[in-house]
Amino acid sequence: MASNQKPALSRAQLIGLALVLVGACVLPFVVSNYRVFQFTLTLVYAIALLGLNMLTGYNGQISLGHGAFYAIGAYAAAILMDKFGVPYWLTIPIAGAVCLVVGFLFGLPALRLEGVYLALATFALAVAMPQILKYKGFEHWTGGAQGIVIVKPEPPEWSSLTQDQWLYFVVLVCLVALFVIGWNLLRGRMGRAMVAIRDQPIAAQAMGVNTAMVKSLTFGVSAMYTGIAGALGAIVIQFVAPDSFTVFLSITLVVGVVIGGLASIPGAIYGALFIQFVPNVADQISKAAPWAIWGISLILFMYVMPTGVAGFIRIVAGRLQRWRAR
Amino acid sequence: MKFSPNRRVLAGAVAVALALVAAPSMAQKKYGPGVTDTEIKLGQTMPYSGPASAYGTIGKLHVAYFKMINEAGGINGRKINLISLDDGYSPPKTVEQVRKLVEQDEVLALFQTLGTPGNSAIHKYVNAKKVPHLLLATGATKWADPKNFPWTLGFNLSYQAEGAIYAKYLLKEKPNAKVAILYQNDDYGKDVLKGVKDGLGAAGAKMIVAEATYEVTDPTVDSQILTLQGSGADTFINITTPKFGAQAVRKAFDSGWKPLHIINNVSASVGSVLTPAGLDKSVGLLTLQYYKDPNDPQWKDDPAMLEWRAFMGRYYREGDPKDASNLYAYLTAQTMVHILKQCGNDLTRENVMKQAANIKNLKLPLLLTGMSLNTTPTDFFLVKQGQLAKFTGTQWQGFGAVIGSAE
């Protein structure tokens, strides 16, 4: 069965991808444990950003509340490990499942809301989350304002890795798996339906796309990705507390998605690098106004790369190709 | 250009190094990470950005203070290099920055890391790594637990001790009080509350008639005050941070409630709380103090205060001399210098911790008269005393004796 379809990835892209993967595997052996920890966090954010990008970039629904799903995932993992002695690796899919359900259910009523109205509804969720986590009725589980301290997972003996290296690979494996799943999803029928709803909701409906279902599902899957990231983040940081999941986390995720590039899978990684490392640089430049520096860098990025880092790279690559073809 | 000056310096350094190796008995020096003959590296996280950024001034003052110490020759010839990093009051960021300080910068000790949530997040880590985690800028009671966390030692009078002292005062002076309590819904608020309740003991169930909470993110506490007022309470214990403290003082006055109003030390600053609330509305407030208030005229010509003002004028011009945080930061920096001096030339992490747990009767001049700092290997509560003070409309007037929480 010869297919006329264009291959999913060109040869150059495949080679590039393989190189990046090899680089990612070598990385933890050439940098210090502290750097490994930072890169692990970057990968965690990348997973969360991919989740949010599905919703915002591909489906056109704006969420200012994904920090809440991140928190739910983190707390699910922390409570399971702390109160029930569940092994850490098992908490990751459970946290994902919990967020899938919560996200789907939240997506149902949110369907009636479009654009900025949805943004506000999700924003409310983000604002409420720290207080919900402190609620007396849940305190027995959540530890209230004190939060929960988690034991850092030990690497298996055969691996001869440090704790940080081991966690890095755990997160990397999750990331690769989730990116492959996400890539398949977005490239297929579901992805086309999502984009169609974003661009022409009425036309999409006329063509037989179940708009309500696709939107709710997208919300659920997006929340699942973010929840898995939350669980991984909790395991890496070894601590969850309501103060870790303020509104600012949700805003940071949106910033990451936009900086990285809307509707772009690699964009999630660029965005994650930005939200992980730029605040540290800002702190080094000025102790008096680190947020001002952060804000300025944000504006600069948006001026120079209005379509995000991913869009910028696409444009540069396109120019190079045309220049070579000449 | 065969002998550049650099080379000569290098040659000299090598010679010195060789001499040191050859004669180890000559210098009884023992160094942990972050220490050389010329430098002691300390690290801290501070909320320079984020919701608690008003406290960032503490870290800036520390840097300025150590600059002064260094200009005067440092500690036994070693200059203090404080690496102060922003954590935005976000626990995951605190973990990241502290790991940088410990693993990459290799500091000797952590000094005055600020905030309960952030310190909770690094508590286990620093104790596993055996890094001295000293003089934390938070009053949570859990920092004095030498059995389980022998590397962590806080600075502040613990929140529970403060609450207990208020309770003791009420039991003695106003045993029939009907008490209403407003507290911040986090571990700081609950810690003070626990102190009050433990201090009141069995009488508490009868005395406390209403409790209300607020979140740090709330815009105001007006409705909480009205609820508390409605309970018929005649005594109000106000466990709030500065912004809410000011709101509560104003509302409790404007609404015509006017109870016996106890405001916790966190919000006792005349400059940042009582002035915005209205000084006339603050008359009669009670609080607990353990260091001198920079806005209190009775200390105007106090030598310790003059020294502090001179420092502020010379090394930390941009800092606000009305802000009590700047005085607090000065005290903590002095305590750190005291610990490092006490270490002598044995600057290992073990010895730093040992000396921090052996502070004997340290009377810093900015503490209230009659107070001293003490620790022992089994007692990590550095500040254990305080004095009640009443607001006169212009200043806090201390009254009664210095009270210990344990007495």
Interface residues (C-beta under 8 A of the other chain):
Chain A: S32 N33 Y34 R35 F37 Q38 L41 V127 P130 Q131 K134 G144 A145 Q146 G147 V149 G233 I237 Q238 F239 A241 P242 D243 S244 T246 V247 F248 P279 A282 D283 K287 A288 P290 W291 W294
Chain B: Y48 S49 G50 P51 G56 G59 K60 S84 L85 D86 G88 Y89 S90 P91 P92 K93 V95 E96 R99 K100 V102 E103 Q104 P117 S120 A121 H123 K124 Y125 N185 D186 D187 K190 E215 T217
